Amino acid sequence: MKIGQLARRASLNPSAIRYYEKRGLLAPPHRTGGQRRYPTDALDRVLLIRFASDMRFTLSEIKLFLSGLRDNTPVGPRWKKLAARKIAEVDQNIARSLKLKTLLQGLLRCHCASLHQCVRALGLSEKLLSLVRVTK
């Protein structure tokens, strides 16, 4: 299929397909008359790249996972390693989000006359410091 067809089916711009090629995530296709021609399984690979990207995997992580991947290659060990690392990141994001939610809920109930009073009344100094610690 042509690059435009692949891009349309994956809901991407052709420039994204070219970028994936440039970054080594997608093998360069053969060319016919100067036009890129992708095999049908390229769509699966592009959709996997897109999904992993949406799930906040970096392009480097995606490339690591996809390098040398063939239809008959077991994906379990690679996925397990990446999944373990991502679970730790997700746990950190959840902890940060829960703290932020608590902070914002406190702000919604705030009736303080000044920012200084609000910070003290809600114990925001400590909460803000803990948010900073969680994000590092």
Backbone as a chain_set.jsonl record, in Angstrom:
{"seq": "MKIGQLARRASLNPSAIRYYEKRGLLAPPHRTGGQRRYPTDALDRVLLIRFASDMRFTLSEIKLFLSGLRDNTPVGPRWKKLAARKIAEVDQNIARSLKLKTLLQGLLRCHCASLHQCVRALGLSEKLLSLVRVTK", "coords": {"N": [[0.832, -1.177, 0.0], [0.36, 2.327, -0.513], [1.988, 5.211, 0.979], [0.145, 7.181, 1.746], [-2.216, 5.701, 1.954], [-1.564, 3.931, 4.028], [-1.104, 5.763, 6.097], [-3.651, 6.96, 6.312], [-5.24, 4.751, 7.076], [-4.147, 4.267, 9.547], [-4.79, 6.523, 10.852], [-3.031, 8.723, 10.829], [-0.68, 11.282, 9.841], [1.066, 11.299, 6.725], [3.65, 12.233, 7.173], [4.239, 11.363, 9.739], [4.567, 8.644, 9.359], [6.846, 8.657, 7.738], [8.59, 9.746, 9.615], [8.658, 7.708, 11.563], [9.984, 5.803, 10.055], [12.442, 7.111, 9.691], [13.356, 7.168, 12.322], [13.829, 4.529, 12.724], [11.84, 2.812, 13.544], [10.103, 1.74, 11.815], [10.523, -0.281, 9.083], [12.241, 0.721, 6.121], [10.283, 0.886, 3.23], [9.972, -1.019, 0.147], [10.431, 0.538, -3.036], [8.43, 1.626, -5.728], [8.622, 2.985, -8.76], [9.593, 5.238, -7.463], [7.812, 5.648, -5.435], [6.826, 4.935, -2.11], [6.069, 1.663, -1.026], [4.255, -0.198, 1.069], [4.13, -3.252, 2.948], [1.226, -5.216, 3.851], [1.305, -5.895, 6.566], [2.55, -3.764, 7.726], [0.748, -1.946, 8.675], [-0.18, -3.071, 11.092], [2.137, -2.85, 12.634], [2.516, -0.056, 12.667], [0.183, 0.702, 13.997], [0.664, -0.484, 16.469], [2.907, 0.985, 17.271], [1.748, 3.5, 17.449], [-0.21, 3.05, 19.454], [1.447, 2.338, 21.651], [2.837, 4.718, 21.9], [0.75, 6.454, 22.589], [0.294, 5.43, 25.075], [2.303, 6.466, 26.496], [4.851, 5.393, 26.131], [8.198, 5.925, 25.297], [9.693, 6.836, 22.146], [12.169, 5.662, 21.942], [11.921, 3.5, 23.73], [9.93, 2.084, 22.436], [11.248, 1.458, 20.083], [13.26, -0.198, 21.101], [11.722, -2.353, 21.96], [10.617, -3.203, 19.508], [12.822, -3.833, 17.966], [14.273, -6.169, 15.914], [12.016, -7.697, 16.008], [9.958, -10.189, 14.835], [7.351, -12.091, 13.222], [7.489, -14.634, 14.392], [8.829, -14.283, 16.754], [9.105, -14.465, 20.231], [7.393, -12.214, 22.333], [7.163, -11.86, 25.0], [9.396, -11.656, 27.083], [10.553, -9.113, 26.488], [8.324, -7.397, 26.675], [7.697, -7.809, 29.368], [9.886, -6.696, 30.725], [9.766, -3.983, 29.88], [7.166, -3.443, 30.759], [7.371, -3.705, 33.552], [8.991, -1.531, 34.16], [7.347, 0.552, 33.25], [5.13, 0.219, 34.9], [6.107, 1.088, 37.355], [6.488, 3.81, 36.735], [3.82, 4.526, 36.198], [2.675, 4.068, 38.706], [3.958, 6.088, 40.168], [2.895, 8.32, 38.853], [0.182, 7.994, 39.483], [0.25, 8.29, 42.286], [1.114, 10.95, 42.437], [-1.014, 12.204, 41.098], [-3.179, 11.612, 42.796], [-2.424, 13.007, 45.091], [-2.453, 15.581, 44.05], [-5.158, 15.796, 43.382], [-6.34, 15.723, 45.94], [-5.276, 18.078, 46.969], [-6.425, 19.977, 45.203], [-9.146, 19.56, 45.748], [-9.211, 20.495, 48.339], [-8.655, 23.175, 47.843], [-10.991, 23.897, 46.53], [-12.776, 23.972, 48.642], [-11.898, 26.075, 50.051], [-12.096, 29.06, 51.956], [-10.588, 31.185, 52.609], [-9.205, 34.401, 53.427], [-6.905, 35.32, 52.278], [-4.125, 34.399, 50.182], [-1.924, 33.59, 51.641], [-3.104, 32.787, 54.111], [-4.621, 30.654, 53.156], [-2.691, 28.848, 52.201], [-1.487, 28.164, 54.603], [-3.7, 27.185, 56.095], [-4.557, 24.952, 54.66], [-2.332, 23.443, 54.773], [-0.599, 23.562, 52.655], [2.08, 24.043, 52.087], [3.582, 21.793, 52.902], [2.25, 19.855, 51.371], [2.681, 20.7, 48.753], [5.439, 20.466, 48.632], [5.658, 17.689, 48.902], [4.459, 16.893, 46.533], [6.333, 17.784, 44.699], [8.481, 16.152, 45.39], [7.472, 13.623, 44.659], [7.334, 13.814, 41.889], [9.929, 13.813, 41.086]], "CA": [[0.0, 0.0, 0.0], [1.089, 3.589, -0.571], [2.128, 5.879, 2.266], [-1.116, 7.852, 2.068], [-3.175, 4.681, 2.388], [-1.137, 3.474, 5.345], [-1.343, 6.856, 7.04], [-5.105, 7.098, 6.485], [-5.742, 3.604, 7.833], [-3.628, 4.379, 10.91], [-5.211, 7.853, 11.337], [-1.823, 9.529, 11.005], [-0.219, 12.008, 8.669], [2.202, 10.616, 6.078], [4.911, 12.674, 7.782], [4.487, 10.501, 10.906], [5.089, 7.371, 8.824], [8.238, 8.923, 7.353], [9.346, 9.946, 10.859], [8.884, 6.376, 12.132], [11.047, 5.195, 9.242], [13.688, 7.815, 9.992], [13.774, 6.772, 13.681], [14.116, 3.102, 12.737], [10.714, 2.059, 14.099], [9.422, 1.135, 10.681], [11.512, -0.583, 8.039], [12.001, 1.428, 4.859], [9.598, 0.005, 2.287], [10.536, -1.001, -1.205], [9.855, 1.634, -3.829], [8.033, 1.352, -7.102], [8.504, 4.279, -9.433], [9.895, 6.303, -6.515], [6.798, 5.701, -4.377], [6.926, 3.932, -1.042], [5.047, 0.611, -1.046], [4.328, -0.911, 2.343], [3.404, -4.529, 3.028], [0.006, -5.07, 4.645], [1.579, -5.992, 8.004], [3.077, -2.487, 8.215], [-0.331, -1.298, 9.422], [-0.142, -3.59, 12.465], [3.306, -2.27, 13.302], [2.245, 1.374, 12.885], [-0.846, 0.797, 15.043], [1.336, -0.809, 17.724], [3.733, 2.153, 17.598], [0.823, 4.568, 17.848], [-0.782, 2.68, 20.75], [2.496, 2.453, 22.672], [3.084, 6.157, 22.037], [-0.386, 6.995, 23.348], [0.435, 4.929, 26.444], [3.462, 7.181, 27.031], [6.149, 4.782, 25.901], [9.007, 6.806, 24.467], [10.054, 6.214, 20.874], [13.327, 4.794, 22.203], [11.406, 2.27, 24.33], [9.214, 1.363, 21.379], [12.268, 0.921, 19.177], [13.884, -1.321, 21.797], [10.785, -3.483, 21.918], [10.387, -3.658, 18.141], [14.037, -4.208, 17.251], [14.403, -7.59, 15.635], [10.744, -8.39, 16.19], [9.379, -10.862, 13.675], [6.115, -12.785, 13.571], [7.726, -15.826, 15.196], [9.648, -13.93, 17.902], [8.301, -14.269, 21.438], [7.466, -10.836, 22.82], [7.017, -11.877, 26.449], [10.475, -11.085, 27.908], [10.691, -7.67, 26.255], [7.161, -6.724, 27.257], [7.787, -7.876, 30.832], [10.876, -5.718, 31.176], [9.202, -2.648, 29.684], [5.975, -3.312, 31.593], [7.802, -3.476, 34.934], [9.453, -0.142, 34.252], [6.204, 1.44, 33.076], [4.278, 0.122, 36.085], [6.698, 1.991, 38.35], [6.155, 5.174, 36.309], [2.38, 4.718, 36.379], [2.448, 4.185, 40.153], [4.38, 7.444, 40.554], [1.902, 9.266, 38.326], [-1.043, 7.837, 40.267], [0.49, 8.918, 43.586], [1.127, 12.399, 42.212], [-2.371, 12.628, 40.742], [-4.023, 11.546, 43.998], [-2.053, 14.147, 45.94], [-2.936, 16.783, 43.383], [-6.621, 15.803, 43.532], [-6.614, 16.117, 47.322], [-4.94, 19.493, 47.053], [-7.443, 20.757, 44.478], [-10.404, 19.47, 46.495], [-9.055, 21.432, 49.453], [-8.782, 24.535, 47.312], [-12.408, 24.145, 46.231], [-13.464, 24.245, 49.905], [-11.203, 27.183, 50.701], [-12.795, 30.342, 52.152], [-9.595, 32.05, 53.238], [-9.188, 35.794, 52.969], [-5.679, 35.601, 51.524], [-3.366, 33.233, 49.732], [-1.09, 33.186, 52.774], [-3.959, 32.023, 55.031], [-5.018, 29.42, 52.479], [-1.527, 27.96, 52.199], [-1.308, 27.67, 55.984], [-4.884, 26.433, 56.535], [-4.608, 23.664, 53.967], [-1.051, 22.75, 54.892], [-0.132, 23.434, 51.277], [3.537, 24.043, 51.992], [4.021, 20.405, 52.961], [1.653, 19.104, 50.255], [3.381, 21.083, 47.525], [6.768, 19.848, 48.691], [5.54, 16.255, 48.642], [4.185, 16.741, 45.097], [7.603, 17.974, 44.009], [9.274, 14.95, 45.654], [6.906, 12.502, 43.906], [7.591, 13.979, 40.455], [11.371, 13.682, 40.796]], "C": [[0.88, 1.246, 0.0], [1.086, 4.255, 0.808], [0.828, 6.575, 2.688], [-2.17, 6.873, 2.571], [-2.835, 4.198, 3.797], [-1.443, 4.535, 6.396], [-2.835, 7.012, 7.335], [-5.656, 5.98, 7.358], [-5.289, 3.64, 9.293], [-4.034, 5.699, 11.565], [-4.006, 8.718, 11.708], [-1.581, 10.35, 9.745], [0.913, 11.212, 8.032], [3.55, 11.001, 6.686], [5.243, 11.832, 9.015], [5.077, 9.167, 10.46], [6.557, 7.551, 8.437], [9.127, 9.101, 8.589], [9.644, 8.603, 11.528], [9.983, 5.645, 11.363], [12.401, 5.786, 9.62], [14.244, 7.395, 11.355], [14.055, 5.276, 13.806], [13.026, 2.242, 13.349], [9.985, 1.268, 13.026], [10.461, 0.927, 9.582], [11.206, 0.223, 6.776], [11.34, 0.467, 3.864], [10.318, -0.034, 0.951], [9.815, 0.107, -1.977], [9.545, 1.141, -5.232], [7.804, 2.703, -7.772], [8.732, 5.444, -8.489], [8.901, 6.405, -5.363], [7.016, 4.585, -3.366], [5.767, 2.946, -1.175], [5.232, -0.253, 0.198], [3.593, -2.239, 2.275], [2.189, -4.34, 3.951], [0.276, -5.144, 6.15], [2.194, -4.715, 8.58], [2.012, -1.752, 9.024], [-0.33, -1.767, 10.872], [0.992, -2.948, 13.255], [3.066, -0.79, 13.618], [1.203, 1.551, 13.989], [-0.253, 0.472, 16.418], [2.189, 0.368, 18.185], [2.842, 3.271, 18.134], [0.232, 4.286, 19.226], [0.249, 2.859, 21.861], [2.83, 3.92, 22.939], [1.984, 6.808, 22.871], [-0.32, 6.584, 24.812], [1.684, 5.477, 27.123], [4.765, 6.406, 27.005], [6.924, 5.762, 25.031], [9.31, 6.085, 23.153], [11.268, 5.299, 21.043], [12.886, 3.464, 22.81], [10.694, 1.42, 23.283], [10.208, 0.722, 20.422], [12.956, -0.284, 19.8], [12.993, -2.553, 21.724], [10.687, -4.067, 20.512], [11.643, -4.158, 17.434], [14.143, -5.725, 17.12], [13.122, -8.378, 15.772], [10.238, -8.939, 14.861], [8.143, -11.609, 14.142], [6.343, -13.967, 14.504], [8.609, -15.55, 16.418], [8.76, -13.77, 19.132], [8.474, -12.842, 21.966], [7.445, -10.759, 24.339], [8.131, -11.227, 27.238], [10.646, -9.58, 27.715], [9.535, -6.9, 26.888], [7.244, -6.717, 28.767], [8.747, -6.827, 31.373], [10.328, -4.291, 31.042], [8.002, -2.416, 30.592], [6.358, -3.022, 33.041], [8.242, -2.027, 35.127], [8.285, 0.837, 34.152], [5.27, 1.395, 34.273], [4.807, 1.046, 37.179], [6.38, 3.447, 38.006], [4.683, 5.478, 36.541], [2.056, 4.881, 37.859], [2.842, 5.568, 40.659], [3.37, 8.481, 40.078], [0.594, 9.191, 39.101], [-0.884, 8.524, 41.628], [0.46, 10.434, 43.463], [-0.277, 12.913, 41.926], [-3.303, 12.616, 41.941], [-3.711, 12.696, 44.946], [-2.58, 15.45, 45.341], [-4.453, 16.905, 43.516], [-7.017, 16.261, 44.93], [-6.365, 17.601, 47.512], [-6.014, 20.355, 46.396], [-8.795, 20.713, 45.179], [-10.365, 20.408, 47.701], [-9.213, 22.866, 48.994], [-10.23, 24.88, 46.982], [-13.198, 24.496, 47.492], [-12.905, 25.467, 50.615], [-12.073, 28.445, 50.773], [-11.864, 31.351, 52.811], [-9.611, 33.433, 52.615], [-7.949, 36.125, 52.148], [-5.006, 34.287, 51.135], [-2.51, 32.687, 50.872], [-1.895, 32.342, 53.765], [-4.319, 30.665, 54.435], [-3.879, 28.398, 52.505], [-1.335, 27.349, 53.583], [-2.469, 26.778, 56.404], [-4.933, 25.04, 55.906], [-3.315, 22.863, 54.107], [-0.407, 22.568, 53.53], [1.38, 23.401, 51.165], [4.058, 22.619, 51.956], [3.5, 19.611, 51.764], [2.362, 19.433, 48.95], [4.775, 20.471, 47.495], [6.688, 18.355, 48.391], [5.215, 15.983, 47.176], [5.48, 16.86, 44.316], [8.463, 16.733, 44.191], [8.788, 13.772, 44.823], [7.261, 12.605, 42.432], [9.06, 13.801, 40.11], [11.768, 12.25, 40.684]], "O": [[2.019, 1.207, 0.466], [0.29, 3.909, 1.681], [0.464, 6.552, 3.863], [-2.922, 7.176, 3.497], [-3.714, 4.072, 4.649], [-1.981, 4.229, 7.46], [-3.227, 7.176, 8.491], [-6.443, 6.228, 8.271], [-5.968, 3.107, 10.171], [-3.662, 5.963, 12.708], [-3.976, 9.354, 12.761], [-2.213, 10.126, 8.713], [1.647, 10.519, 8.735], [4.479, 10.194, 6.712], [6.419, 11.611, 9.304], [5.977, 8.629, 11.106], [7.403, 6.718, 8.761], [10.276, 8.66, 8.603], [10.756, 8.383, 12.008], [10.81, 4.952, 11.956], [13.374, 5.063, 9.839], [15.457, 7.281, 11.525], [14.471, 4.806, 14.865], [13.254, 1.068, 13.644], [9.337, 0.258, 13.303], [11.182, 1.851, 9.208], [10.043, 0.386, 6.408], [11.812, -0.657, 3.688], [11.165, 0.811, 0.662], [8.727, 0.542, -1.599], [10.286, 0.359, -5.828], [6.91, 3.459, -7.393], [8.15, 6.514, -8.667], [9.121, 7.164, -4.42], [7.342, 3.451, -3.718], [4.626, 3.344, -1.407], [6.238, -0.946, 0.349], [2.554, -2.346, 1.622], [2.15, -3.397, 4.741], [-0.444, -4.524, 6.933], [2.343, -4.599, 9.797], [2.339, -1.017, 9.956], [-0.463, -0.953, 11.785], [0.814, -2.554, 14.408], [3.381, -0.33, 14.715], [1.328, 2.449, 14.822], [-0.629, 1.085, 17.417], [2.188, 0.708, 19.368], [3.153, 3.902, 19.144], [0.177, 5.178, 20.073], [-0.044, 3.463, 22.893], [3.077, 4.308, 24.081], [2.263, 7.619, 23.754], [-0.816, 7.294, 25.687], [2.075, 5.011, 28.193], [5.686, 6.712, 27.761], [6.355, 6.366, 24.121], [9.195, 4.862, 23.069], [11.378, 4.279, 20.364], [13.416, 2.413, 22.447], [10.839, 0.198, 23.249], [10.028, -0.421, 20.002], [13.211, -1.278, 19.12], [13.463, -3.659, 21.458], [10.674, -5.287, 20.344], [11.546, -4.837, 16.411], [14.104, -6.455, 18.111], [13.134, -9.604, 15.664], [10.114, -8.203, 13.882], [7.918, -11.742, 15.345], [5.481, -14.274, 15.327], [9.088, -16.491, 17.051], [7.777, -13.031, 19.096], [9.593, -12.334, 22.03], [7.688, -9.694, 24.906], [7.855, -10.312, 28.013], [10.862, -8.853, 28.685], [9.74, -5.884, 27.552], [6.895, -5.717, 29.395], [8.453, -6.154, 32.361], [10.416, -3.494, 31.976], [7.834, -1.324, 31.135], [5.735, -2.18, 33.688], [7.909, -1.387, 36.125], [8.236, 1.83, 34.878], [4.676, 2.412, 34.634], [4.026, 1.715, 37.856], [6.039, 4.231, 38.892], [4.334, 6.557, 37.022], [1.251, 5.737, 38.228], [2.141, 6.153, 41.484], [3.031, 9.41, 40.812], [-0.037, 10.218, 39.349], [-1.773, 9.252, 42.068], [-0.147, 11.119, 44.285], [-0.681, 13.948, 42.458], [-4.132, 13.514, 42.09], [-4.616, 13.29, 45.533], [-3.092, 16.311, 46.057], [-4.971, 17.999, 43.738], [-7.918, 17.084, 45.089], [-7.16, 18.296, 48.146], [-6.458, 21.348, 46.973], [-9.513, 21.712, 45.205], [-11.367, 21.037, 48.04], [-9.834, 23.679, 49.678], [-10.648, 26.028, 47.138], [-14.18, 25.235, 47.422], [-13.4, 25.848, 51.676], [-12.699, 28.843, 49.79], [-12.319, 32.268, 53.495], [-9.973, 33.615, 51.453], [-7.942, 37.104, 51.402], [-5.289, 33.225, 51.69], [-2.387, 31.474, 51.044], [-1.423, 31.297, 54.212], [-4.32, 29.651, 55.135], [-4.097, 27.222, 52.798], [-1.054, 26.157, 53.712], [-2.252, 25.726, 57.005], [-5.311, 24.07, 56.561], [-3.218, 21.738, 53.615], [0.248, 21.559, 53.27], [1.914, 22.792, 50.238], [4.868, 22.266, 51.099], [4.223, 18.787, 51.205], [2.615, 18.546, 48.135], [5.235, 20.012, 46.449], [7.554, 17.814, 47.703], [5.638, 14.966, 46.626], [5.699, 16.11, 43.365], [9.115, 16.298, 43.242], [9.604, 12.994, 44.329], [7.471, 11.582, 41.781], [9.397, 13.651, 38.936], [12.937, 11.951, 40.444]]}, "num_chains": 1, "name": "protein.A"}
